[in-house]
Amino acid sequence: MATVTHTAGEVVETYLATLHNGPLWHAHGDNGTATAMLPQLRYFHERAIDAMATALDRIQPLEARYRFSQMLVRQSRVLLTRSREETEFVPLTAVEGIANQLHAVAANDWRVFLALLEPLYTTVFPIAEWRDRVASGQSAAVNDADRAYLEAASDLTDLRACLALVEPPTLPVAERIRSQTFLLMEMASLLDRELAEATRSPADDTA
Amino acid sequence: MHFSHPRTKEGCEIRRESRGIVLAYLGEDLSFEVDDPNQIALIESLIRLLDGSRTIEEITAAPHGLDAVDVETALSLLDANLLLTEGAEASPGKHGLAFITELEDFYYNVWMRADGETNLVKAIFDGTAEREVLLGWGLESFHVTSRAHDCLSPMIARFHGAFKRKAIDYFLDEYRHDKLLMKSLLAAGFEREAIQRSLPLPYTHATMNLLAKWANTDLLSFMACLFVFEGTPEIGNAYIDSLAQYDLPAGFVKGQSVHNDINNDGDHGNISRDFFAMIDQVSTDDQARVVRNLRLLYETQRRKHDNVLQYYLAPTIGIPRLLPDAGIADPVGGVSYAA
């Protein structure tokens, strides 16, 4: 089976670079969107843990699995501090869509799942940017669990170490990574629209 | 203490002896021996209160003459010897068929009635849909059926007994329906390889991932939502009839029609009822979760319809949708961005 010369992370990075000028790139960049995203992110937190836990025992080699499990442990520890209301929230359909896309690839295509996590935590949900905004005191609605989650999810050290230990993807895997990345970015764009719909005031409708 | 309304287990016998009380259960005896003979009556009266009709607070406050610490000690001793169980009635549930017919009501009679037909359905039935939209719907249906098999299969390993047999029946009924829709699309002039390599619209993808998620993690939601994917014979037949208004290749219409006939012949619209007929009780917690999930599916389906209408009227990565090497498309149509 032929392999591509790049790691899974590089396949995504290269592909995203070709998409860089699109409208998706700056999705969720403004303060209003970040605030509106908070309850969605709280819900997503648990769903991401489910997906990571689903993929964990499939990841090879073992050293890569151990690095990935460190990421899972850090984020799941924070989940224990969440209230039930935060994680049983009814999400926007696009957030549910992203969470279920992750679950499906975690269950069936773990290499693709791993490759999707970095763009997820950097582009779809710019976690580090939100973490910095919270640290600078611009978001009063954030609770301790949010802060801890933003801190844990913005640290991609273990994920990158894991990806570096995984065998480079074959060409069919690279093709699936590109397809799923594309669909993820499309859904991120639709999430932006859903957020705008959800936060639109009645005055906007009559204007 | 785990129990809210503790009671001694069925078959546990209480026997008075000269030095105390003996509880006999499954061939084992537990003796409460006391120095003061007056204590025997007190302990016996406490044990007789453990019939599952009282809370621990009520048992403690009852006039048996023991203080709260003694009561707690006695209950702990009984529990440690596996003599206690829960006496509270299970929370009320609903028969499976009662629940699934309620879900059908929500979907068809409450939510759909409130929101009305989608613009896609209106356009198709009114005869005003563009050819590209009809073909696009055919492509999205192909993606649904090509994912269906993979989304259904996890349920088999998670079911048992009669449910597993029903699951296998249904799985076999659904086998390779994508081949039928592939024929339909080939008749419309699309290339096989392009169809196979094409991407679904994001909300089509999201719809199928809901099904995949539930097949893996939540069988009750999975079974409850199948009726939405299958639709009703009335809806399916109306769609096929409406295609006659359009100038479409006969092979395209035939493929859609054959698929509809298979669903009707197999009575697939009742698949959720078939499963829920085997369920004696659905708890209130489970009901709440499944209604919530059905609503998520409903909203995703409506967005899928909008997605189809908007994309196929202004396709940005082609029809069928093929992965661009560069540039990103606005997924609901409109603008394409080059790198």
Interface residues (C-beta under 8 A of the other chain):
Chain A: A17 T18 L19 H20 N21 G22 P23 L24 D50 T54 V90 P91 T93 A94 E96 G97 A99 N100 Q101 H103 A104 A107 N108 E175 R178 S179 F182 L183 M185 E186 M187 S189 L190 R193
Chain B: D150 P154 L199 P200 P202 Y203 H205 A206 N209 L210 A212 K213 N216 T217 R292 R295 L296 E299 T300 R303 L323 P324 D325 A326 G327 I328 A329 D330 P331 V332 V335 Y337 A338 A339
